[in-house]
Amino acid sequence: MADTGGVAADQLRAFVERIERLEEEKKAISDDIKDVYGEAKGTGFDVKILRQVVRLRKQEPHEREEQEAILDLYMHALGMAAQSGGDEV
């Protein structure tokens, strides 16, 4: 292994090449995900909501419940929450 100025050049090159390969794979996977969202949109699904569902499924149930409770609290405070109670027929 060549040692240039205290840097192991072969080891450094290996790390850089691995990172570059992984970046290429990441780009390919990102393109694949974009294609799937495009397919979903083409069949009538709302992609914005679909992305939100995917994000929510990554969360632990207790985290999701906590966020929903805080969102509900904020919406009530701003008068944005659906009214419940005696107005239903």
HELIX and SHEET records of a PDB file:
HELIX    1   1 ALA A    9  GLY A   42  1                                  34    
HELIX    2   2 VAL A   47  LYS A   58  1                                  12    
HELIX    3   3 PRO A   61  ALA A   77  1                                  17    
SHEET    1   A 2 ASP A   3  THR A   4  0                                        
SHEET    2   A 2 VAL A   7  ALA A   8 -1                                        
END                                                                             
